[in-house]
Amino acid sequence: MDTWGVAALVDEPAALVAAFVAYHLDLGASEVHILLDRPNPEAQDLLAGLPGVFVSQAGADGWAFNGVTRAPPRHLGRQKYHASRVLAETSLDWIVHCDADEFVLPLGGETVAGVLSAVRKGASWAKIHVAERVHCGDLPAPHLFTGAFRNRWPEFGTEGGEVYNDITRALLNNGLCGHQLGKSATRSGRDLFIGVHRPMREYGGGGTDVPHDGLSQMQLLHFDGITQLHYTLKMLRRAIKARVKAPPKHSPARELQFSVLAEGASDPVMTSALFYAAKVITEKQADLLEDKGVLSWYDHRIPARVERILGTGRVDLSPAAFDRALLTHEAWLIGKARELYGFDPEPLMVR
């Protein structure tokens, strides 16, 4: 059976980082490589001593891999650096690259190792298709990982009006609020580098036509904006970045999300309305999406898996605790958003 590990650059509160690591260990990952994009002592304490877990600070290796001499200025560049370095150094068969809010889930009673072992030998990587968490019903949720999952909807442009109003349709891209590209599992030993969504032959980004397969027996559960406050801060960060020269590119729907939030950031009623339009569905909408085959309810058992690895009560996965942690973890961003847009996080917090 093939062996596999996970590589992630993270910049999230400790509870989410710990849950991400513990979950993938419980799924059978031999190694989880975490690169902290900024110091996070609490996350390091939670993960200390776990077999197969490697936690390092961004830049601790001197940015010496593959001729890089300094820190890549963009988050995406640091992701590529970390994942590619792990791939080059690993003794495992596969490296899965994803973010701390993305959890791999094998389907149909399979294991991750079993799914990857079945990939044809001619494929140097496998695409893990994304399923994006959406809230259904009342909020707040009992823990961070409740909800259903929307899949990419190719017919969204022609059929989306049967489910969503015009406002929500403008905020979604092929039926998703976040990215639709999925992430990758890449074979080691084939002289590849790992980009954000797929591997390539050249570190500079060339050679993306690497043979691959899509994994029908695996999903990438994307908890995009894990609470309302988290989502709002994520979009405001993008709005701030959009003010600089040559900002990162996003889909028109995503750009609409953060531009509208920036304009109305001082109004908690407006910010809540946007969150509900983009991230929450009614039971009727859930039924319609299920009928169209683009909504799933997965038994991922994330809290139970986390508890099995880390022990009972070590990690608080409640939305209220996560929002409290965000106040400290994102203090600079909150201050900048208050200065630029009049943003106040307090009305959005789960109590």
N, C-alpha and C positions, 0 to 999 in steps of 0.2 A: 504494500500500500504506500502511495506517495506521501511524503512529509510536506508540511506547509507551515508558514509563519505569516505574521502580519507586520506591516510597517506603517506608521502614522506620525505625521507632524501634528502636534496638538497645542491648542491654546484655549482651553476650556476650564471651568471649575473642576476641582479635584474629583467630585462625585461622578461626573460623566466620564472622565478619563479612567478612573478605577473601574467603572462599570464596563466600559469598552474593553479593557484588558481582561478582566475576569471572565466576561462572557466568551471571548474568543479562546481563552485557555480552556474553559469548560467544553467548548465545541471540539477541542482536540488540537489546537494550534501548538506546535512544538516550541515556538518562540514568538514573542510579541516585542517589537522594537518601537519604543516611544521616544521621539525627539521633542523636548519641551521648547516651544518657540520663545518662551520667557520663563523665568524661574517659577516653580510651583512646589514649594516644600511639602504642602499637604498631600499632593498627589504622590510625591516621592515616598512619603512616610507610609501611605496606604499600600504602595506596591513593593515596598522593601522586603526582600527575602523570598519573593515569589519565584519559584523555579521557572526558567525560560523567559523571564521578563528582563528587558534591557532598557533602562531609562537613562537618557543623557540630555545635557543642555545643548541647545543649538549653538554651534561654534566651538564646542569643547574639543573637537578634533582639528581645530585650526582651519576648517574649510579647505582641507587638503586633498579631497578626493577628485580624481580626474582632471587635475590641473586647475581647479578652482582655487583662487587665492584670497577671496574675501566673501563675506556673507551675500548671497543673492538678495537684491533689494526687495523683491516681491515674495509674498507668501507662496505663490505657486512655484517659484524657483527653488525655494527652500524645501518644499515638498518633493520636487523632482530630485534634488540633491540627496535627501535622506533615503528615499525609496531606492534610488539607483545604487547608492553606496551599500545598503543592506543587501540588495540583490547580488552585487559583485562579490560580497564577502561571505554569503551564506553557504552552508553545506546542505541546506534543505532543498527539496525538489521544486517548491513553489513559494513565491512571495505574493501575498495579497496586499494591495495598496488601497487604503481608504482613510476616511477622516473619523474623528472621535464621535461624530453623530451618525455614523454609518455602521451597521451591524450585519454581518454576513449570516444568511440563513439557508441551510440545505433543506430541500423539500422532499416530500414523499418518503420519509423515513430514512433518507440517505444521510451519510456523513460528508463533511467537507472533503476529507481524504478520499472517500469513495467516488465522489463526483469528479474530483481533479484527476484521480487515477484513470478514469474512463475517457479523458480527453485524448483524442488521436495524437500520436507522436509527432505528426507533421505540424501541429499547431503549437506555436511558441508561447501563446498566451490565450487566455479565455476571458470573455467579457461577462461580467456579472451585472445583470440588468437591475435597474433601480426600481424600488417600490417605495413611495413617499408617504410617510405617516400623515393622516388627516384625522382631526377630532370629529367624533360623531356624538352629538348629545351635549349634555351640560358640562361646563367647566367650573372649577378646576378638576383635573383628573386625580385619582388616588395616588398615582405615581407617574414618573416621567415617561413611561413607555407604553401607555394605553393607546387605544385607537385602532382604526382600520388603515389600509394602505392602498393608495391610488397607484395604478400602473400607467405607463405611457399609453396614450389613447390616440392612435393614428387618425381616427375619424373625428377628433375633437373639433376641427374647423367646420365640419358640416353638421355634426350632431350635438355639439356642446350646448347649443341653445335649448335642447330638450331637458337639460339638467340644471344649467346655471343661468343666472341673469347676466346682463351685458357687462356689469362691473366685474364680476368674478371671471368671466370669459377673457376680459382684457388683461387680467392678472396672471393667467395660466398659459403655459407653453405646452401644447400637446397634452393638456390635462394635468400638468404638474406645475407646482409653484416654484420648485427649485430646478436643479439640473436634471436632464433626461438621458445623459450619456452613459451612466453607470460607471463602474470602476473595473480594475483588472486584477487577474491572477496571472503571474508571469513565471515561466519556467526559468530556472537558473541554468548557468552554464552555456548560454547561447549569445553571449556578448551583446546584451540588450541594456537599454536604459529605460527607466519607468517614468513616464509623464503623468500628468494629473489623472487622465482617464484611460490612457493606453500606453504600451511601451513603444520604443522606437530604436532604430539602429544607431542613430547619431545623438550625442548628448545635446547638441544644439537644436534638436527638434526635427531633423530630417529622418527619412526612412520610416515612416509610420505605416507602410504597407506590409507589416509583419503578419504572416499567416496566423489566423486565430479561429476559435470556435465560440459560439454563444452558449452559455450554460442555462439550459431550460430547467435544471434541477437545483438552481440556487438563485436567491434574491439578495439584493443589497437593501436592507431596511434603512431608509434615510429619515432621520428625525430632524428635519429641517426646521430650525426655530423650535427648540424643545419646550419652551414656554412662551407666552405672549411677550414678556419682557425680552427674552433671549432673541426671538424673531425680530422685534423692533430694533434692538441694538445691532443685530447683524445687518439689517437694512440701512440703518443710519451710518454704520461704518462704511458701507458701500457708497452712500451719498457723499460722505466726506471725501472718500477717495476719488469720486467723480469730479471733484473740484480741482484736482491737480492735473498737470499736463499728461496726456497719453494714459488715461485711466484704464484699468482692466475692462475687457469687453464682456458684456452680458447680453442675454436675449432681450428683445424689446419688452417682454412681459416683466422680466426681473427688473429692468431699469425703471419701468413704470412703478413697481412696488416701492423702490427706495426713493424715487423722486417725489411720489405722493406722500410718503411718510415724512420726508424732510420738510415738505411744505406745511404739513399739519402736525408736526411733532409736538407743538405746544398744546394741542387739544387732545386730551385722553379719550374723548368720545370718538373723535375721528380716527385715532390710531387703533382703537379697539374695533371700530367698524371695518377697517382695512384687514386686520388680522382675521376677523370672522369671515370676511368675504374670501380671503385667500386660503385659510387653513381649517375652516370648520364647515361641516355639511350637516344637513338635517337627515332624519331617518328616511324620509321620502327620497331624498337625493341618493342616499346610500343604496336603497333598493334599486333605483334606476341605474346606478353605476354597476351594481352587481349583475343586473340583467344584461348589461352590455359587456360584461366580462372584464371590467377594468378596476374593480375594487375587491380586495381580499382581506380576510381576517386571519392573521397568522398567530399560531400558538408558539411564540418565540421563547417564552418563559425567562425573559431577561432578568427580572429581580431574583428569581429562584436560582438561576445560574450564578449570579453575582454573589449571593449569600453562600452558595456551596463552596466557592473559591475563597472568599474573603471572610466568611463567618457572619453570624447573625448580628445585626445592629451596627456593623462597622461603617456602613455607607448609608447615608440618608438620601433616598431617591424620591423624596416628596418634592413637588413643584415649589412649595413655600421655601424649603431649605435651599433649593437651587437658586431661586430668585434672590435670596439673602446673600448667597455667595457671589452672585453677579455684581452686586453693589460694590464689593471690594475688588473683585477680579477685573471689572471693567470700569474702574473709577476714572481713569483718564478719558475713555471714550464717553462716559456719561457727562463728564465735565465739558468736553468739547462739544457734545451735542446740545448741552444746555447753553453754552456760549453762542453757538451758531444758530440754533433753531428754537431755543426756549424750552427744551425737553426736560420733563420731570419724570423720573422712573416710578415714583411712589404709587401713582394711581394704577399702574399696570401690574403691580406685584401681587402674587398669590399670597393670601394671608393664612 
